[in-house]
């Protein structure tokens, strides 16, 4: 595993924008999925297949490899997105995406236990506030038929955390190749499972092509690239923008209105992010100007 080298301010800013851009693109998933009647794993198969095909022309010669970290990356990636898409079919898009974002708490725990990284006090505060929001949404769904979707979303969060932790072990791998191998591996792994459910309408095919190229492949590439300069804990917090935006898009386009518990939880997540990023700026602005000797 390559050590995390402290980036310059410009590199850190660029990395943050890359992570934020990936979260924005990921947040569009719920809208697309709600327009598809195909089984969840069929959606995952086609989406990953098209994502892999889009990145194929950009592969570099001589950069191909397959080792244990890449295998873990492919397996956790496949499992995480499969659980997430299935959750979207079994519960509301708002619940699915917000509960997937239990991932940061697992990232923080794993980074502390596995990578021996200390949890910054401000990160811990932002995480605690955000996880209160996640808890509110979870309790609101307890005992309901959609609870299976809630549990799948939580499983997706755990798997996504494992994927993010493992990205440090693939830091020396070309992000284009890593995005390609993850998606092609996902399609290959799922093909035996979905081969009897591959029929699609022309509309569904078009939606899945766009999802694969724009909503899935590109953000994972941006996230992998951004993680080279942004600390893992901070990247996990920036990505919390996704569960705030996702239900908004679904509400505007599909008309699926989030419950009051989901709205409350989303507001807390956004507040947690605000604490993390606005507090340092506030303190910096409040510092008295130093006199020149």
TORVO-659866 format. One record per residue (C-alpha): x, z, y; residue in one letter; residue number from 1. Coordinates in pm, whole numbers. Last residue first. Layout:
N
ATOM       px       pz       py   aa     i
ATOM        X        Z        Y    a   NUM
...
***
This chain:
293
ATOM       px       pz       py   aa     i
ATOM      666     1331     4388    x   293
ATOM      355     1111     4343    x   292
ATOM       43     1322     4310    x   291
ATOM     -150     1292     3986    x   290
ATOM     -511     1192     4020    x   289
ATOM     -747     1455     3884    x   288
ATOM     -882     1388     3532    x   287
ATOM    -1256     1320     3537    x   286
ATOM    -1218      948     3464    x   285
ATOM    -1011     1024     3155    x   284
ATOM    -1262     1282     3038    x   283
ATOM    -1549     1036     3075    x   282
ATOM    -1357      761     2895    x   281
ATOM    -1277      999     2607    x   280
ATOM    -1647     1099     2586    x   279
ATOM    -1780      742     2595    x   278
ATOM    -1641      621     2261    x   277
ATOM    -1714      894     2006    x   276
ATOM    -2010     1046     2186    x   275
ATOM    -2172      705     2222    x   274
ATOM    -2126      636     1853    x   273
ATOM    -2299      961     1764    x   272
ATOM    -2581      877     2007    x   271
ATOM    -2630      542     1833    x   270
ATOM    -2657      718     1499    x   269
ATOM    -2899      972     1648    x   268
ATOM    -3116      691     1786    x   267
ATOM    -3121      523     1446    x   266
ATOM    -3236      844     1278    x   265
ATOM    -3520      887     1524    x   264
ATOM    -3626      524     1479    x   263
ATOM    -3614      558     1100    x   262
ATOM    -3818      880     1114    x   261
ATOM    -4073      716     1344    x   260
ATOM    -4114      440     1087    x   259
ATOM    -3964       96     1147    x   258
ATOM    -4201     -189     1240    x   257
ATOM    -4178     -499     1021    x   256
ATOM    -4288     -775     1260    x   255
ATOM    -4074    -1042     1094    x   254
ATOM    -3873    -1166     1394    x   253
ATOM    -3873     -880     1644    x   252
ATOM    -3898     -595     1392    x   251
ATOM    -3644     -751     1158    x   250
ATOM    -3399     -799     1447    x   249
ATOM    -3450     -437     1561    x   248
ATOM    -3419     -308     1205    x   247
ATOM    -3070     -462     1179    x   246
ATOM    -2939     -362     1523    x   245
ATOM    -2911       15     1471    x   244
ATOM    -2791      -11     1111    x   243
ATOM    -2518     -255     1225    x   242
ATOM    -2380      -51     1515    x   241
ATOM    -2251      195     1254    x   240
ATOM    -1967      -55     1202    x   239
ATOM    -1786      104     1495    x   238
ATOM    -1784      435     1307    x   237
ATOM    -1633      289      989    x   236
ATOM    -1369      110     1196    x   235
ATOM    -1277      440     1361    x   234
ATOM    -1222      610     1025    x   233
ATOM    -1017      317      893    x   232
ATOM     -782      301     1192    x   231
ATOM     -806      -32     1381    x   230
ATOM     -507     -270     1374    x   229
ATOM     -519     -431     1029    x   228
ATOM     -884     -331      993    x   227
ATOM     -975     -607     1237    x   226
ATOM     -862     -881      997    x   225
ATOM    -1062     -744      704    x   224
ATOM    -1365     -696      929    x   223
ATOM    -1342    -1048     1071    x   222
ATOM    -1320    -1202      722    x   221
ATOM    -1609     -986      601    x   220
ATOM    -1805    -1097      909    x   219
ATOM    -1739    -1470      845    x   218
ATOM    -1834    -1476      478    x   217
ATOM    -2164    -1290      496    x   216
ATOM    -2384    -1379      794    x   215
ATOM    -2231    -1711      900    x   214
ATOM    -2130    -1908      590    x   213
ATOM    -2323    -1741      310    x   212
ATOM    -2628    -1661      518    x   211
ATOM    -2643    -2013      660    x   210
ATOM    -2623    -2163      311    x   209
ATOM    -2879    -1909      187    x   208
ATOM    -3131    -2006      456    x   207
ATOM    -3091    -2375      377    x   206
ATOM    -3143    -2319        5    x   205
ATOM    -3450    -2108       74    x   204
ATOM    -3599    -2388      282    x   203
ATOM    -3519    -2651       17    x   202
ATOM    -3696    -2436     -244    x   201
ATOM    -3483    -2254     -498    x   200
ATOM    -3448    -2239     -878    x   199
ATOM    -3149    -2036     -999    x   198
ATOM    -3342    -1770    -1191    x   197
ATOM    -3239    -1839    -1554    x   196
ATOM    -2866    -1841    -1464    x   195
ATOM    -2901    -1510    -1279    x   194
ATOM    -2715    -1267    -1507    x   193
ATOM    -2454    -1508    -1644    x   192
ATOM    -2383    -1629    -1286    x   191
ATOM    -2337    -1280    -1139    x   190
ATOM    -1967    -1233    -1219    x   189
ATOM    -1879    -1590    -1117    x   188
ATOM    -2064    -1562     -784    x   187
ATOM    -1901    -1228     -705    x   186
ATOM    -1558    -1361     -800    x   185
ATOM    -1610    -1656     -562    x   184
ATOM    -1715    -1416     -288    x   183
ATOM    -1428    -1171     -325    x   182
ATOM    -1172    -1449     -379    x   181
ATOM    -1276    -1630      -60    x   180
ATOM    -1283    -1324      165    x   179
ATOM     -942    -1216       32    x   178
ATOM     -802    -1568       78    x   177
ATOM     -918    -1585      439    x   176
ATOM     -796    -1230      506    x   175
ATOM     -442    -1322      381    x   174
ATOM     -330    -1031      163    x   173
ATOM      -77     -780      301    x   172
ATOM     -348     -525      386    x   171
ATOM     -486     -540       30    x   170
ATOM     -424     -172      -48    x   169
ATOM     -572      -78      289    x   168
ATOM     -881     -279      201    x   167
ATOM     -933      -41      -94    x   166
ATOM    -1076      223      137    x   165
ATOM    -1324      -30      276    x   164
ATOM    -1442     -135      -72    x   163
ATOM    -1479      226     -187    x   162
ATOM    -1688      296      123    x   161
ATOM    -1903       -8       46    x   160
ATOM    -1959      130     -304    x   159
ATOM    -2078      466     -174    x   158
ATOM    -2302      303       83    x   157
ATOM    -2448       65     -175    x   156
ATOM    -2531      366     -391    x   155
ATOM    -2719      515      -94    x   154
ATOM    -2908      187      -52    x   153
ATOM    -2991      185     -423    x   152
ATOM    -3126      540     -392    x   151
ATOM    -3346      439      -98    x   150
ATOM    -3474      135     -287    x   149
ATOM    -3570      359     -579    x   148
ATOM    -3740      593     -329    x   147
ATOM    -3974      311     -225    x   146
ATOM    -4250      451     -445    x   145
ATOM    -4249      771     -233    x   144
ATOM    -4121     1113     -338    x   143
ATOM    -3854     1134      -67    x   142
ATOM    -3884      854      191    x   141
ATOM    -3894     1077      503    x   140
ATOM    -3614     1292      360    x   139
ATOM    -3380      993      349    x   138
ATOM    -3460      884      706    x   137
ATOM    -3391     1232      845    x   136
ATOM    -3069     1254      643    x   135
ATOM    -2934      930      792    x   134
ATOM    -2993     1063     1144    x   133
ATOM    -2816     1388     1058    x   132
ATOM    -2536     1167      927    x   131
ATOM    -2487     1015     1271    x   130
ATOM    -2451     1354     1440    x   129
ATOM    -2197     1470     1180    x   128
ATOM    -2003     1143     1202    x   127
ATOM    -1973     1165     1580    x   126
ATOM    -1849     1523     1553    x   125
ATOM    -1601     1437     1277    x   124
ATOM    -1466     1142     1475    x   123
ATOM    -1416     1367     1779    x   122
ATOM    -1229     1624     1569    x   121
ATOM    -1002     1364     1407    x   120
ATOM    -1020     1363     1029    x   119
ATOM     -666     1388      892    x   118
ATOM     -547     1110      662    x   117
ATOM     -428     1213      315    x   116
ATOM     -501      862      179    x   115
ATOM     -695      982     -125    x   114
ATOM     -859     1311      -21    x   113
ATOM     -882     1261      356    x   112
ATOM     -942      885      349    x   111
ATOM    -1189      938       64    x   110
ATOM    -1386     1202      256    x   109
ATOM    -1393     1000      578    x   108
ATOM    -1484      681      393    x   107
ATOM    -1757      864      201    x   106
ATOM    -1902      988      529    x   105
ATOM    -1869      640      674    x   104
ATOM    -2054      479      379    x   103
ATOM    -2371      683      436    x   102
ATOM    -2431      368      628    x   101
ATOM    -2614      207      340    x   100
ATOM    -2891      446      436    x    99
ATOM    -2935      274      772    x    98
ATOM    -2936      -72      617    x    97
ATOM    -3189       -2      345    x    96
ATOM    -3419      218      552    x    95
ATOM    -3446      -36      833    x    94
ATOM    -3489     -328      592    x    93
ATOM    -3786     -145      441    x    92
ATOM    -3778      -53       73    x    91
ATOM    -3760     -229     -262    x    90
ATOM    -3646     -579     -160    x    89
ATOM    -3391     -455       92    x    88
ATOM    -3258     -215     -175    x    87
ATOM    -3188     -511     -405    x    86
ATOM    -2988     -677     -125    x    85
ATOM    -2787     -358      -75    x    84
ATOM    -2719     -294     -443    x    83
ATOM    -2590     -649     -490    x    82
ATOM    -2380     -624     -170    x    81
ATOM    -2207     -309     -293    x    80
ATOM    -2159     -416     -657    x    79
ATOM    -1999     -749     -571    x    78
ATOM    -1771     -600     -305    x    77
ATOM    -1671     -311     -532    x    76
ATOM    -1578     -554     -810    x    75
ATOM    -1394     -807     -590    x    74
ATOM    -1194     -541     -405    x    73
ATOM    -1105     -359     -726    x    72
ATOM     -973     -688     -869    x    71
ATOM     -780     -753     -546    x    70
ATOM     -621     -407     -568    x    69
ATOM     -530     -463     -938    x    68
ATOM     -368     -805     -894    x    67
ATOM     -469    -1169     -842    x    66
ATOM     -266    -1409     -632    x    65
ATOM     -308    -1728     -433    x    64
ATOM     -101    -1764     -117    x    63
ATOM      109    -2056     -240    x    62
ATOM     -100    -2313      -60    x    61
ATOM     -318    -2174      217    x    60
ATOM     -695    -2158      184    x    59
ATOM     -891    -2301      477    x    58
ATOM    -1078    -2571      280    x    57
ATOM    -1216    -2304       40    x    56
ATOM    -1365    -2078      312    x    55
ATOM    -1705    -2252      324    x    54
ATOM    -1720    -2274      -56    x    53
ATOM    -1668    -1899      -93    x    52
ATOM    -1946    -1817      153    x    51
ATOM    -2172    -2066      -26    x    50
ATOM    -2115    -1896     -362    x    49
ATOM    -2150    -1549     -210    x    48
ATOM    -2492    -1627      -63    x    47
ATOM    -2599    -1810     -378    x    46
ATOM    -2517    -1520     -610    x    45
ATOM    -2644    -1245     -378    x    44
ATOM    -2980    -1419     -336    x    43
ATOM    -3006    -1468     -712    x    42
ATOM    -2925    -1098     -752    x    41
ATOM    -3218    -1002     -529    x    40
ATOM    -3479    -1226     -695    x    39
ATOM    -3588    -1526     -482    x    38
ATOM    -3878    -1492     -238    x    37
ATOM    -3659    -1525       73    x    36
ATOM    -3781    -1483      432    x    35
ATOM    -3728    -1103      427    x    34
ATOM    -3367    -1159      318    x    33
ATOM    -3284    -1360      630    x    32
ATOM    -3412    -1098      873    x    31
ATOM    -3249     -810      684    x    30
ATOM    -2908     -978      682    x    29
ATOM    -2877    -1023     1060    x    28
ATOM    -2699     -688     1103    x    27
ATOM    -2397     -822      914    x    26
ATOM    -2329    -1061     1203    x    25
ATOM    -2332     -780     1460    x    24
ATOM    -2119     -553     1238    x    23
ATOM    -1859     -831     1201    x    22
ATOM    -1847     -877     1577    x    21
ATOM    -1792     -503     1628    x    20
ATOM    -1504     -502     1378    x    19
ATOM    -1343     -803     1549    x    18
ATOM    -1397     -648     1893    x    17
ATOM    -1228     -329     1776    x    16
ATOM     -933     -526     1641    x    15
ATOM     -889     -705     1974    x    14
ATOM     -887     -374     2159    x    13
ATOM     -632     -230     1913    x    12
ATOM     -408     -536     1948    x    11
ATOM     -421     -511     2328    x    10
ATOM     -347     -137     2324    x     9
ATOM      -47     -196     2094    x     8
ATOM      -83     -120     1727    x     7
ATOM       29      191     1534    x     6
ATOM      150       77     1193    x     5
ATOM      -67      176      896    x     4
ATOM      162      190      595    x     3
ATOM      137      -95      339    x     2
ATOM        0        0        0    x     1
***
